[in-house]
Amino acid sequence: MAILAIHPGTYYHIGSLESPRYAGYFDRLVRPEDLGTIRLADFAVVLIPCRTPADRMLPHREALRAYLDQGGTIIATGESDSQLFLPGIEFTPQPTNFWWWLTPGADLGVRIASPGHSLFSRLGEKDITWHLHGWFEVPAGAEVLAINESGKPILYVDEVTTPGRMIITILDPLYHHGSHFMPATTRFLDGFLPWMRDQLDKETQP
């Protein structure tokens, strides 16, 4: 199988999806407008990167749902309003404190909620901590991987809403890595993308 990444085309998407550091993790890149030309069932994972405009994804809402209903995996990272085009997502935004780390001893409050999950053999709490844009109310039975200072989910795996799997987060690592701002986001991708390839793609192999 293979990994498909949506490519909206901004400088930070180019910097994250096409750069030598990460390009090898994606077997195909596709503009949102061309998603209808792709047979999604050929891919183990569809990645919707940070800050993908929701209006460019809305025309493909039914195709994405059909892919999930066939057992596909969708990863949707932050600031894309994924609740508008993916099922079962309830998102609450919050004001973002971009400069909390300037206060000596500050703690954003992000915590790993499922330390036994395979993702956290590659990532620690510092690698998922940069800032917060909101939280989710997750469906019963979904696995919460990380929470904010109030215990609200910010990263979770949903295998209950559809026969497929959705990995949903408010974290926006591709945006910041591609913008060369916030080293934690690069560390996140250094762990997350190999996990995506080794763990999620491997699960689809015969």
C-alpha positions in Angstrom: 0.0 0.0 0.0 1.0 3.6 0.0 0.7 7.0 1.7 -1.2 9.9 0.0 -0.8 13.5 1.2 -3.1 16.3 0.3 -0.9 19.2 -0.9 -2.6 22.7 -0.7 0.5 24.3 -2.2 1.5 27.0 0.3 5.1 27.6 1.2 4.9 25.6 4.5 3.2 22.7 2.7 6.0 22.7 0.1 8.6 23.0 2.9 7.2 20.0 4.8 5.9 17.7 2.0 8.5 18.2 -0.7 11.7 18.7 1.3 14.3 15.9 1.3 13.8 15.4 5.0 10.2 14.1 4.7 9.4 13.7 1.0 10.2 9.9 1.2 7.3 9.3 3.6 4.7 10.2 0.9 4.1 8.1 -2.2 1.8 10.6 -3.8 0.9 14.3 -3.4 -2.4 15.6 -4.7 -4.0 19.1 -4.8 -7.4 19.1 -2.9 -9.1 19.9 -6.2 -7.7 16.8 -7.8 -8.7 14.4 -5.0 -11.7 13.2 -7.1 -9.3 11.8 -9.7 -7.6 9.5 -7.1 -8.7 6.0 -6.1 -8.4 6.4 -2.4 -8.7 2.7 -1.7 -5.2 2.3 -3.2 -3.7 4.1 -0.2 -3.2 2.9 3.4 -3.2 6.4 4.8 -4.5 9.8 3.6 -2.9 12.7 5.3 -4.7 16.1 5.5 -2.0 18.5 6.6 -2.2 21.6 8.8 -4.1 24.6 7.5 -5.7 22.8 4.5 -8.6 25.1 3.6 -11.8 23.4 4.4 -13.6 24.8 1.4 -11.2 22.9 -0.8 -12.0 19.7 1.0 -15.8 20.0 1.3 -16.5 18.8 -2.3 -14.8 15.5 -1.3 -16.6 14.9 1.9 -18.6 11.9 0.6 -15.5 10.3 -1.0 -13.6 10.6 2.3 -16.4 9.0 4.2 -16.6 6.2 1.6 -12.8 5.6 2.1 -13.3 5.4 5.9 -16.3 3.1 5.4 -13.9 0.8 3.4 -11.5 0.7 6.4 -9.1 3.5 5.3 -7.0 5.6 7.7 -7.2 9.5 7.6 -4.8 11.6 9.6 -6.0 15.2 10.0 -3.7 17.8 11.7 -4.6 21.2 13.1 -6.2 24.4 11.9 -8.0 22.7 8.9 -11.6 22.8 10.3 -11.7 19.0 9.8 -15.1 18.9 11.5 -16.6 20.4 8.4 -15.6 17.5 6.1 -14.9 14.5 8.4 -17.5 12.6 10.5 -17.9 12.6 14.2 -15.5 15.5 15.1 -16.6 18.0 17.8 -14.1 20.8 18.1 -14.0 23.8 20.5 -11.5 26.5 19.7 -9.6 28.5 22.3 -7.4 31.6 22.2 -3.8 30.7 21.5 -0.9 31.7 23.7 2.0 31.7 21.4 4.5 33.1 23.9 3.8 31.1 27.1 7.3 29.6 27.0 8.9 33.1 27.6 7.7 32.8 31.3 10.4 31.1 33.4 9.1 27.7 34.6 6.0 27.9 32.4 4.2 24.6 31.6 1.6 24.5 28.8 0.0 21.5 30.5 0.1 19.1 27.5 0.3 15.5 28.7 0.5 12.1 27.1 -2.8 10.3 28.0 -1.9 6.8 26.6 1.8 6.3 27.3 1.6 2.6 26.1 0.5 3.6 22.6 3.1 2.7 20.0 3.4 6.4 18.9 5.1 7.3 22.2 7.9 4.9 21.6 9.0 7.7 19.2 7.7 10.9 20.9 7.8 12.4 24.3 5.7 15.2 25.9 8.2 17.9 24.8 7.7 16.8 21.2 3.9 17.4 21.3 4.2 20.7 23.2 4.3 24.0 21.4 0.9 25.7 21.6 -2.9 24.9 21.6 -5.7 26.0 19.3 -8.6 24.1 21.1 -9.8 20.7 22.0 -12.2 17.9 21.1 -15.1 16.1 22.5 -14.3 12.6 21.4 -16.9 9.8 20.8 -17.2 7.0 23.3 -14.7 4.3 22.6 -12.1 6.5 20.9 -8.6 6.4 22.3 -7.3 9.7 23.6 -3.5 10.0 23.1 -2.8 13.5 24.5 -4.7 16.1 26.5 -4.4 19.8 27.4 -4.0 21.4 30.9 -7.7 20.8 31.6 -7.7 17.2 30.6 -9.4 17.8 27.2 -8.3 15.7 24.2 -6.0 17.3 21.7 -4.9 14.1 19.9 -7.0 11.0 19.5 -7.7 7.9 17.4 -11.3 7.2 16.4 -12.0 3.7 15.2 -15.7 3.8 16.3 -17.3 6.4 14.2 -16.6 4.5 11.0 -15.2 1.1 10.0 -12.0 3.0 9.3 -9.6 5.0 11.5 -9.2 8.7 12.0 -6.2 10.2 13.8 -7.3 13.7 14.7 -5.2 16.5 16.4 -5.2 20.2 17.0 -1.4 20.2 16.6 -0.1 21.8 13.5 3.4 20.5 13.0 3.7 20.7 9.2 2.8 24.4 9.3 5.5 25.3 11.8 8.2 23.0 10.4 7.6 24.4 6.9 7.7 27.9 8.4 11.0 27.2 10.2 9.4 28.2 13.6 9.2 26.0 16.7 11.7 23.2 16.8 9.3 20.9 18.7 7.3 20.5 15.5 10.3 19.1 13.6 10.9 16.7 16.4 7.2 15.7 16.2 7.4 15.0 12.5 10.7 13.1 13.0 8.8 10.7 15.2 5.3 10.8 13.8 6.1 10.3 10.1 8.3 7.2 10.6 5.5 5.8 12.9 3.0 6.5 10.2 5.0 4.6 7.6 6.2 1.8 9.8 3.0 1.2 11.9 0.0 2.3 9.9 1.2 1.2 6.4 2.6 -2.1 7.8 -0.9 -2.9 9.1 -2.3 -3.0 5.6 0.4 -5.3 4.2 -0.8 -8.8 3.2 
